[in-house]
Amino acid sequence: MGGKKFAVLLCAEDSEYVKKKYGGYFGVFVRMLGEEGETWVVYKVASGEFPDDDEIKTFDGFVITGSCNDAHGTDLWIRKLLILLNKLNSMKKKVLGICFGHQILARSLGGKTGRAVSGWDMGITAIHFASSTKLFSSVKVPASLSVIECHRDEVRELPPEAEVIAWSDKTGIEMFRYEDHIMGIQGHPEYNRDILTHLLDRLLQRNLIVESFADEVKANLDGQEPDREAWKKLCTNFLKGRL
């Protein structure tokens, strides 16, 4: 009996910086979620690389990453990803979606996504957990945790069976769960301040944000740290069925 096996569905292009420093976003996720004796594999779904049906069966869980693409887009790879997510849902595979991953999961279940009414959310944001949620019976979760955010789209509406488990001042659906096997997180528990600062520079170069905004976000980062250890524990326990 081998250890558990997990797949990262990579929805973004790695920047040279993240490749060199962290082994790409795959490396960033494995560092956060991987434990001894496990096998981790990456599929570059944004480049059209998908697991086939036989491969899918061999995995215990899947992680869907962030992306520069819109989760409400109609690109071929996004349509293929939606088909894959429907399969994973019917097989009750554990799926954790981050940022774009959170949005595409909501869409695959029949929810609605789109541009955030409040515009970009970037920086370190306090996430408030719904007191009613049963998700964390085995893990003590405080009333709020801070996480790095970097998004301008959001989940606007969830299907009726899904439960909102966290919100923030800017975003009504920061986290949701669907039954026991699907969880979405709008923030980036895997990011550190270095990755966010680097990303700000990339967005600035692409004229997706203006310089004054980037400077403001960087200034607000000073002296703030996201609750990375708590997020690591929460995400890991969800993926490994320990909640």
Salt bridges, closest charged atoms under 4 A:
GLU16 OE2 - LYS19 NZ 3.37
GLU35 OE1 - LYS240 NZ 2.76
GLU35 OE2 - ARG242 NH2 3.23
GLU38 OE2 - LYS240 NZ 2.76
ASP53 OD1 - LYS87 NZ 2.90
ASP54 OD1 - LYS57 NZ 3.44
ASP70 OD2 - HIS72 NE2 3.78
ASP70 OD1 - ARG115 NH1 3.16
ASP121 OD2 - HIS151 NE2 3.90
GLU149 OE1 - HIS151 NE2 3.20
ASP153 OD1 - ARG115 NH1 2.45
GLU157 OE2 - LYS112 NZ 3.54
GLU179 OE1 - LYS92 NZ 3.20
GLU179 OE1 - HIS181 ND1 3.63
ASP180 OD1 - ARG177 NH2 2.52
GLU190 OE2 - HIS188 ND1 2.79
ASP194 OD2 - LYS21 NZ 3.20
ASP201 OD1 - LYS218 NZ 2.73
GLU225 OE2 - ARG193 NH1 3.57
